[in-house]
Amino acid sequence: MSKQKKGLDLQTLRRVFPYVKPYRLHLLTSLLCASVSAAAALLIPIFSGNAIDCMLGPGAVDVAGVGKWALLIALSAVLAAIAQQFLATSNNRIAYCISRDIRNETSCKLQRLPLSYLDAHPAGDVVSRVIADVDAFSDGLLMGFTQLFTGVVTICGTLGIMLALNVSIALLVVVLTPLSLFVAAFIAKRTHRYFTEQAKVRGEQTALINEMIEGQKVIQAFGHEDESLAAFDEINGQLGKVSLNATFFSSLVNPSTRLVNNIIYAAVGLVCALFAIAENPAMTIGGMSVFLSYASQYAKPFNEISGVVTELQNALACVRRIFTLLDERDRPADAADAADLDAKGHVSLADVSFRYVPDRPLIEDFSLDVQPGQRIAIVGPTGCGKTTLINLLMRFYDVNEGAIRVDGTDIRQIKRQELRRSIGMVLQDTWLKAGTIRENIAYGKPDATLEEIIAAAKASHAHSFIRRLPNGYDTVITENGGNLSAGQKQLLCIARVMLTLPPMLILDEATSSIDTRTELRIQSAFAKMMAGRTSFIVAHRLSTIREADVILVMRDGHIVEQGNHDTLIAQNGFYATLYNAQFGL
Amino acid sequence: MKYLLSYFRKYRRESIIAPLFKMLEAMFDLLVPLVVANIINTGIAARDTGYILGQCGLLILMALIGLACSFTAQYFAARAAIGTATGLRHQLMAHIQKLSFTELDTIGVSTLITRMTADVNQVQNGVNMFLRLFLRSPFIVIGAMVMAFTVDAGAALIFLIAIPVLSVIVFGVMKLTSPMYKQVQQKLDAVTGATRENLTGVRVVRAFGREAAEAERFAQLNGELNAAQLRVGRIAALMNPLTYVVVNLALIAILCVGADKVNNSTLLSGDVVALVNYMSQILVELVKLANLIVLLTRAVASLGRVASVLDAETSMTYPEKSAQADSADEAVRFDHVSLTYSGAGDESITDISFRALKGQTIGVIGGTGSGKSTLVNLIPRFYDATKGTVSLMGRPVTDWTHDELRDRIAVVMQRAQLFKGTIRSNLLYGDTAATDEMLWEALETAQAAEFVRQKPGQLDEVVEQGGRNLSGGQKQRLTIARALVSRPDILILDDSASALDYATDAALRRALRHLPETTTTFIVSQRTSSLQHADQILVLDDGELVGCGTHEALMESCEVYREIHESQFRNDHAKGGAQA
């Protein structure tokens, strides 16, 4: 592993090629243009040096010569300019289009990944792969390549020309130039400590700021403003001190490298001048101007190339993370002969076993038969498998053994979309899209009319708060409904299902954030809507589920009790214990 | 800007020294081509080794002095920048302490946090670079031209033409692209948002069978991003080739004019080299300047955002002198009170009137969003009523000073918010002078004494940031204790026992009844069981007061209350009644 990190990972690199392939013409253009522009950048100082050499002194100026060199400069400049423009646009196209292609691929991949993967990986991690890693990859790899290429061309060209002009000065430049790199590295190493310190204090301060601002109302309610401000000032002052060190010492890098470059410049000037006044001059004034301009520029490609290797490694590391994502196994595709579904709502589970982790059995030999129109409540302590049952019914996960049948057909033989469209689902985790209220309610039925939407909102008792929002149904809610309360979000999720009227319904803690009275009204709305439809209700608020036809009491993946409220209370078993714990009776 | 200027004034010495020394350094940079010209014109022409050595020594000396100047400048620039940032952060935090709840709601927690962290850092960076480079770059550009004039006025005219042309190119491209870059950022944010949304909502997306639609939507956003990137890329790419051509044209002009002048012996060939060098210095500086301007634009935008927080005036003013308690037995009175939150479309509570007497326990009940919290938030004047008057001890709340209100009223908010420190330091929020005995007494009443006693550190037990090392129920009880420590005349519990189990909740309510007789308690709850013993229960529905009275009276007269109660106790109560 560590070996892989050090060298360039060729295997990953090979996988990158297919992405570059559609843009290989652009890549070719890019390399060609990079060479042209590097060559021009090298030649122009020579041409101008030659032109200066045509000016030997008063009356001894070769005007035609100057003109010739000037013309060459003009030609190279224009050529280089054109090359630079093509270089930049080709590079942009390659980088941006490859990012786009990879992102589209990951987006499609996300829709096909099994829930088991997505549940196990934090969303932030996947987002950073799709966004940051893709950016870093396309920037790093392609910019890295061009820079590496131009850098090498420039260095070789400069070396060749300097050697051709004067071997000893060329050697002087070659030996001295990398000095500035060492100076930069030296300072960077020393200042690292200050930066870590700054990061630490800044982190502490950010944590304090978070806490203070989140608790601002409490601070004000207790009139504790002065004390809090004093605590803040203490860490603020501390940050000021460490920041000053970090900022100041790191800002010494540029002047120091500049000093080294200036010294090299002076040395080159001195040696050139000495050569120029030697008995048989090995150096002309023009040649000196060429060397001086090379001396000031020669360090640049080295600086760039030293960055390129890290950049390439980083880019490959990023793309490796993306490939790992793309290589994940898809959820199994729908069977070729998968059936459509026009569900009546007869659901049966036959000897179902399921486990998320191979060695941790969860649901074992679970059987259940639900007649169309029945209301099934599932209760039990946290982690007993209630939500798992829903994952199986929706086919977010497939059973390990046994089968779930809807109207007699194994759900693995039904098209996923058909199955899911016939089940309306409201989860505890209230997810809403960034968009208007209207779009959100109509999520399952994009062509719904406003009347239908309002009717659904009224049925779910969301209408009264929606009409109070600044723009009513056209109010834009931020990502995941950040500007709504938990209860309001839940009402919208219910409205979303109310609009689609599926033949089966799953409510997973669907009303946990809603007050009991509103909940009761929604239940009655559900009841009306669900007449003749099958529904599964998960709740830990027992008042919610008293009216179910069948209550399944689950514990550790098994049904421990089964029956309606009255019979279960009469049994005085686990359900009765749960019920009494809740109401303290 | 006015905020920044005050810091420049405060750090006047630093703000002057830093750019000054930067300019000194630049001056030495500008002298380099002249020295080289001297080497060529005098040293080489006269074959004077001593002179050449001297001039090269001069170059190195200049480089060293330049380094010293530069270090000085960097130091003072860093001091001013960091002083400004530290000061701004303090100023912001101090200002936030003075904002009323209305402003806090409008601006929002995450915005305030960003302003205090990312934006202030951006400003710090901007000030630092501004002091270092903003004078240096124009100075070099202008200086190079001036030096060119000292070399040869005629040839310098070329500079006079080239510099404006170069400036137009550099700044023109920047002006064209900066709004486009903003667009790119927005599109990238949209793509990020779509990705995150698809992940967090994967169950819903699949449940509604919208996978294809979501992938398509993503591809569309992604395509828009790509188009925007290519668009801005095409224009931004123009800067390099255009400046390159212009600089080289100027170079050719210098060579041609120079050749002519050398021929007529009005110019030396070393001077031509100097002119060429000045031209390339200008190009380097212009590019630096362009980068600097990008950075400064960002810093100015951040500064603007910081300033808009500092400009937010608190909408609440308090009188200099507090009112005197008036009525003997009345604690709180609402008189036709309505409140519309700023930015909301409709009233959150409408035309509420009631009286609470000293020592009474007042229950507040109602559905999600019925206005319970809004109602109690008006008592300590967290918000001002938009219609009607709220009175405290017979006087309008607006007649009381800030300190007096905070001393008399303690609120336990819905969200249990503790602060990093110890249990003791959190409890002392209520009254900094409280003795340990008083703290324990408050903990007893809040049903928190037992678990605090079990902690190894007792009162000195460490509380982590936001109290994350405590359970929800423990946090709630500590926040209740914190309010009790202040021994308020009016205690408000805003649904603050929701994480407590039934037995603890009941014990808490029993303990609260033993508070001093004059303490008026408001209890907001969703459970009728929590309010059954209240002297008066206010029933809210959709912002309106639909019932007011004792539990028994409301069961008789208030439909909404009865519904709430029955939704919680339906079968059992009916059955229990029948059996009894």
Chai-1 contact restraints between the chains, C-beta under 6 A:
chainA,res_idxA,chainB,res_idxB,connection_type,confidence,min_distance_angstrom,max_distance_angstrom,comment,restraint_id
A,A51,B,L255,contact,1.0,0.0,6.0,A-B,restraint_1
A,I52,B,S269,contact,1.0,0.0,6.0,A-B,restraint_2
A,I52,B,V272,contact,1.0,0.0,6.0,A-B,restraint_3
A,M55,B,A259,contact,1.0,0.0,6.0,A-B,restraint_4
A,M55,B,V262,contact,1.0,0.0,6.0,A-B,restraint_5
A,M55,B,S269,contact,1.0,0.0,6.0,A-B,restraint_6
A,P58,B,S265,contact,1.0,0.0,6.0,A-B,restraint_7
A,V61,B,A259,contact,1.0,0.0,6.0,A-B,restraint_8
A,V61,B,V262,contact,1.0,0.0,6.0,A-B,restraint_9
A,V61,B,N263,contact,1.0,0.0,6.0,A-B,restraint_10
A,V63,B,A259,contact,1.0,0.0,6.0,A-B,restraint_11
A,V66,B,L255,contact,1.0,0.0,6.0,A-B,restraint_12
A,V66,B,A259,contact,1.0,0.0,6.0,A-B,restraint_13
A,A70,B,I252,contact,1.0,0.0,6.0,A-B,restraint_14
A,A70,B,L255,contact,1.0,0.0,6.0,A-B,restraint_15
A,A70,B,C256,contact,1.0,0.0,6.0,A-B,restraint_16
A,I73,B,N248,contact,1.0,0.0,6.0,A-B,restraint_17
A,I73,B,I252,contact,1.0,0.0,6.0,A-B,restraint_18
A,A74,B,I252,contact,1.0,0.0,6.0,A-B,restraint_19
A,A77,B,V245,contact,1.0,0.0,6.0,A-B,restraint_20
A,A77,B,N248,contact,1.0,0.0,6.0,A-B,restraint_21
A,A81,B,P241,contact,1.0,0.0,6.0,A-B,restraint_22
A,A81,B,Y244,contact,1.0,0.0,6.0,A-B,restraint_23
A,A81,B,V245,contact,1.0,0.0,6.0,A-B,restraint_24
A,Q84,B,N240,contact,1.0,0.0,6.0,A-B,restraint_25
A,Q84,B,P241,contact,1.0,0.0,6.0,A-B,restraint_26
A,Q85,B,A237,contact,1.0,0.0,6.0,A-B,restraint_27
A,Q85,B,P241,contact,1.0,0.0,6.0,A-B,restraint_28
A,A88,B,A237,contact,1.0,0.0,6.0,A-B,restraint_29
A,T89,B,R234,contact,1.0,0.0,6.0,A-B,restraint_30
A,T89,B,A237,contact,1.0,0.0,6.0,A-B,restraint_31
A,N92,B,G233,contact,1.0,0.0,6.0,A-B,restraint_32
A,Y96,B,N226,contact,1.0,0.0,6.0,A-B,restraint_33
A,Y96,B,Q229,contact,1.0,0.0,6.0,A-B,restraint_34
A,Y96,B,L230,contact,1.0,0.0,6.0,A-B,restraint_35
A,R100,B,N222,contact,1.0,0.0,6.0,A-B,restraint_36
A,R100,B,N226,contact,1.0,0.0,6.0,A-B,restraint_37
A,R103,B,N222,contact,1.0,0.0,6.0,A-B,restraint_38
A,N104,B,A219,contact,1.0,0.0,6.0,A-B,restraint_39
A,N104,B,N222,contact,1.0,0.0,6.0,A-B,restraint_40
A,S107,B,A215,contact,1.0,0.0,6.0,A-B,restraint_41
A,S107,B,F218,contact,1.0,0.0,6.0,A-B,restraint_42
A,C108,B,A215,contact,1.0,0.0,6.0,A-B,restraint_43
A,L110,B,N198,contact,1.0,0.0,6.0,A-B,restraint_44
A,Q111,B,E211,contact,1.0,0.0,6.0,A-B,restraint_45
A,Q111,B,A215,contact,1.0,0.0,6.0,A-B,restraint_46
A,L118,B,V202,contact,1.0,0.0,6.0,A-B,restraint_47
A,A123,B,R196,contact,1.0,0.0,6.0,A-B,restraint_48
A,A123,B,L199,contact,1.0,0.0,6.0,A-B,restraint_49
A,A123,B,T200,contact,1.0,0.0,6.0,A-B,restraint_50
A,V126,B,L199,contact,1.0,0.0,6.0,A-B,restraint_51
A,V127,B,T195,contact,1.0,0.0,6.0,A-B,restraint_52
A,V127,B,R196,contact,1.0,0.0,6.0,A-B,restraint_53
A,V130,B,T195,contact,1.0,0.0,6.0,A-B,restraint_54
A,I131,B,T192,contact,1.0,0.0,6.0,A-B,restraint_55
A,T206,B,T117,contact,1.0,0.0,6.0,A-B,restraint_56
A,A207,B,Q465,contact,1.0,0.0,6.0,A-B,restraint_57
A,I209,B,I113,contact,1.0,0.0,6.0,A-B,restraint_58
A,I209,B,M116,contact,1.0,0.0,6.0,A-B,restraint_59
A,N210,B,I113,contact,1.0,0.0,6.0,A-B,restraint_60
A,E211,B,Q465,contact,1.0,0.0,6.0,A-B,restraint_61
A,E211,B,G466,contact,1.0,0.0,6.0,A-B,restraint_62
A,I213,B,V109,contact,1.0,0.0,6.0,A-B,restraint_63
A,I213,B,L112,contact,1.0,0.0,6.0,A-B,restraint_64
A,I213,B,I113,contact,1.0,0.0,6.0,A-B,restraint_65
A,E214,B,V109,contact,1.0,0.0,6.0,A-B,restraint_66
A,G215,B,Q417,contact,1.0,0.0,6.0,A-B,restraint_67
A,Q216,B,L104,contact,1.0,0.0,6.0,A-B,restraint_68
A,V218,B,Q417,contact,1.0,0.0,6.0,A-B,restraint_69
A,A221,B,V411,contact,1.0,0.0,6.0,A-B,restraint_70
A,F222,B,Y429,contact,1.0,0.0,6.0,A-B,restraint_71
A,G223,B,R406,contact,1.0,0.0,6.0,A-B,restraint_72
A,H224,B,Y429,contact,1.0,0.0,6.0,A-B,restraint_73
A,E225,B,Q97,contact,1.0,0.0,6.0,A-B,restraint_74
A,L229,B,M93,contact,1.0,0.0,6.0,A-B,restraint_75
A,L229,B,A94,contact,1.0,0.0,6.0,A-B,restraint_76
A,L229,B,Q97,contact,1.0,0.0,6.0,A-B,restraint_77
A,F232,B,M93,contact,1.0,0.0,6.0,A-B,restraint_78
A,D233,B,H90,contact,1.0,0.0,6.0,A-B,restraint_79
A,N236,B,T86,contact,1.0,0.0,6.0,A-B,restraint_80
A,N236,B,R89,contact,1.0,0.0,6.0,A-B,restraint_81
A,N236,B,H90,contact,1.0,0.0,6.0,A-B,restraint_82
A,G240,B,I82,contact,1.0,0.0,6.0,A-B,restraint_83
A,G240,B,T86,contact,1.0,0.0,6.0,A-B,restraint_84
A,S243,B,I82,contact,1.0,0.0,6.0,A-B,restraint_85
A,L244,B,A78,contact,1.0,0.0,6.0,A-B,restraint_86
A,L244,B,I82,contact,1.0,0.0,6.0,A-B,restraint_87
A,T247,B,A78,contact,1.0,0.0,6.0,A-B,restraint_88
A,F248,B,Y75,contact,1.0,0.0,6.0,A-B,restraint_89
A,F248,B,A78,contact,1.0,0.0,6.0,A-B,restraint_90
A,S251,B,Q74,contact,1.0,0.0,6.0,A-B,restraint_91
A,P255,B,L67,contact,1.0,0.0,6.0,A-B,restraint_92
A,P255,B,S70,contact,1.0,0.0,6.0,A-B,restraint_93
A,L259,B,A63,contact,1.0,0.0,6.0,A-B,restraint_94
A,L259,B,L67,contact,1.0,0.0,6.0,A-B,restraint_95
A,N262,B,A63,contact,1.0,0.0,6.0,A-B,restraint_96
A,I263,B,I60,contact,1.0,0.0,6.0,A-B,restraint_97
A,I263,B,A63,contact,1.0,0.0,6.0,A-B,restraint_98
A,A266,B,C56,contact,1.0,0.0,6.0,A-B,restraint_99
A,A266,B,L59,contact,1.0,0.0,6.0,A-B,restraint_100
A,A266,B,I60,contact,1.0,0.0,6.0,A-B,restraint_101
A,G269,B,V36,contact,1.0,0.0,6.0,A-B,restraint_102
A,G269,B,C56,contact,1.0,0.0,6.0,A-B,restraint_103
A,L270,B,C56,contact,1.0,0.0,6.0,A-B,restraint_104
A,A273,B,I39,contact,1.0,0.0,6.0,A-B,restraint_105
A,A273,B,G43,contact,1.0,0.0,6.0,A-B,restraint_106
A,A273,B,I44,contact,1.0,0.0,6.0,A-B,restraint_107
A,A273,B,I52,contact,1.0,0.0,6.0,A-B,restraint_108
A,A276,B,I44,contact,1.0,0.0,6.0,A-B,restraint_109
A,I277,B,I44,contact,1.0,0.0,6.0,A-B,restraint_110
A,I277,B,R47,contact,1.0,0.0,6.0,A-B,restraint_111
A,I285,B,I40,contact,1.0,0.0,6.0,A-B,restraint_112
A,I285,B,S269,contact,1.0,0.0,6.0,A-B,restraint_113
A,S289,B,V273,contact,1.0,0.0,6.0,A-B,restraint_114
A,Q417,B,G209,contact,1.0,0.0,6.0,A-B,restraint_115
A,R420,B,A207,contact,1.0,0.0,6.0,A-B,restraint_116
A,R420,B,G209,contact,1.0,0.0,6.0,A-B,restraint_117
A,R421,B,G209,contact,1.0,0.0,6.0,A-B,restraint_118
A,M425,B,A207,contact,1.0,0.0,6.0,A-B,restraint_119
A,W431,B,T200,contact,1.0,0.0,6.0,A-B,restraint_120
A,W431,B,G201,contact,1.0,0.0,6.0,A-B,restraint_121
A,W431,B,V204,contact,1.0,0.0,6.0,A-B,restraint_122
A,K433,B,E197,contact,1.0,0.0,6.0,A-B,restraint_123
A,A434,B,G193,contact,1.0,0.0,6.0,A-B,restraint_124
A,Y443,B,F208,contact,1.0,0.0,6.0,A-B,restraint_125
A,G444,B,F208,contact,1.0,0.0,6.0,A-B,restraint_126
A,S464,B,D542,contact,1.0,0.0,6.0,A-B,restraint_127
A,F465,B,G369,contact,1.0,0.0,6.0,A-B,restraint_128
A,R468,B,G345,contact,1.0,0.0,6.0,A-B,restraint_129
A,R468,B,D346,contact,1.0,0.0,6.0,A-B,restraint_130
A,L469,B,G345,contact,1.0,0.0,6.0,A-B,restraint_131
A,P470,B,G345,contact,1.0,0.0,6.0,A-B,restraint_132
A,E479,B,G193,contact,1.0,0.0,6.0,A-B,restraint_133
A,G487,B,T368,contact,1.0,0.0,6.0,A-B,restraint_134
A,I514,B,T368,contact,1.0,0.0,6.0,A-B,restraint_135
A,D515,B,G367,contact,1.0,0.0,6.0,A-B,restraint_136
A,D515,B,T368,contact,1.0,0.0,6.0,A-B,restraint_137
A,D515,B,Q526,contact,1.0,0.0,6.0,A-B,restraint_138
A,T516,B,S567,contact,1.0,0.0,6.0,A-B,restraint_139
A,T516,B,Q568,contact,1.0,0.0,6.0,A-B,restraint_140
A,R517,B,G367,contact,1.0,0.0,6.0,A-B,restraint_141
A,R517,B,E563,contact,1.0,0.0,6.0,A-B,restraint_142
A,R517,B,I564,contact,1.0,0.0,6.0,A-B,restraint_143
A,R517,B,S567,contact,1.0,0.0,6.0,A-B,restraint_144
A,T518,B,G367,contact,1.0,0.0,6.0,A-B,restraint_145
A,T518,B,T368,contact,1.0,0.0,6.0,A-B,restraint_146
A,L520,B,S567,contact,1.0,0.0,6.0,A-B,restraint_147
A,G584,B,Y502,contact,1.0,0.0,6.0,A-B,restraint_148
A,G584,B,A503,contact,1.0,0.0,6.0,A-B,restraint_149
